[in-house]
Amino acid sequence: MVNRIGFREFLKKLQKEQEVQLILDANVIIAYRDKNHKDHDTIREFFGGLNKITKNVSLFTSVTTKAEFLEYYRRKTITEAILQLYKINKTQKIISDTVKQEIENQIRNRNLRQKREVEKQVQFEKVLESQSVDTTEMDIEGFSIDANYFKDSEIKSIKKSFRARNVQEEKGWLAFCSVMLMERMHSYEKLLDELCHYLTSRDDVSQKYFIKKDVEWRMATQICGETGMGYSDAMILNMANHTTIETILTLDFDLVYGGHFSAMTKVLLTPTDRLKNYKIILRD
């Protein structure tokens, strides 16, 4: 059974003011919020089209998705803050030479990663064009916006070069986080809380959607083992399988692939232009 549907077909089938419940993956929420994400316009256009048809929309997520969303913004915010600190230091010395050198080391690593991502996308497009594949409207999934931000290992290397606390004019890591990170992370969490409701069998809003009172978390391991998908994605599918909510809105290859086999009663809603890729891979 084909349990995938594209954005255009989904919106075309909707009735005026029809009730819609959607479980969102982390990438959808990140793309919706981050204007630099390659899928930002696609997700914004989808929700814009959805709101023109019906205002009766309920969005759901999970604790797993919340962790992924906030982890993404932790890395994004810390990267931007470190680069801002590095720029300020050029005219006002507020970090040690050791910290400055370590930041420069990690900037070089990030720049190389960005260069590789661009080259990878260009080469992939050339291969497709050599095979007479029309790439004008194709979404190339290989490009990762993560290349714009420091990896967690790179953040840790920079963190180790800082003193924990301020010493005279030199900024310590704790003060840096307090000023540049803490308030922003709380604001991102608030944005997510306002956008989605958390699926849990233990609150009144969610309970009416659950088939069973308690979620069998061991089933996530089963789902992971069936297709080798990431465990956080397996937990989303497992949560969905415990509810009557039919549709999962996703940009994630693993969720569509795994959902095809491990959540066959659910509908995987994804950008229309990606469906041809899944059809080739899953051979429906």
Secondary structure, DSSP 8 states (H G I E B T S, - for coil): ---EEEHHHHHHH--TT--EEEEE-HHHHHHHH-TTSTTHHHHHHHHHHHHHH-S-EEEEE-HHHHHHHHHHHHHHHHHHHHHHHHHHTTTS--S-HHHHHHHHHHHHHHHHHHHHHHHHHHHHHHHHHHTT---TT---TT--GGGGS--HHHHHHHHHHS-SS-BTTB--HHHHHIIIIIHHHHHHHHHHHHH-EE--TTSHHHHTTBSSSS--THHHHHHHHHH---HHHHHHHHHHHTBS--EEE---HHHHHHHHHH-TTSEEEE-GGGHHHHHHHHT-
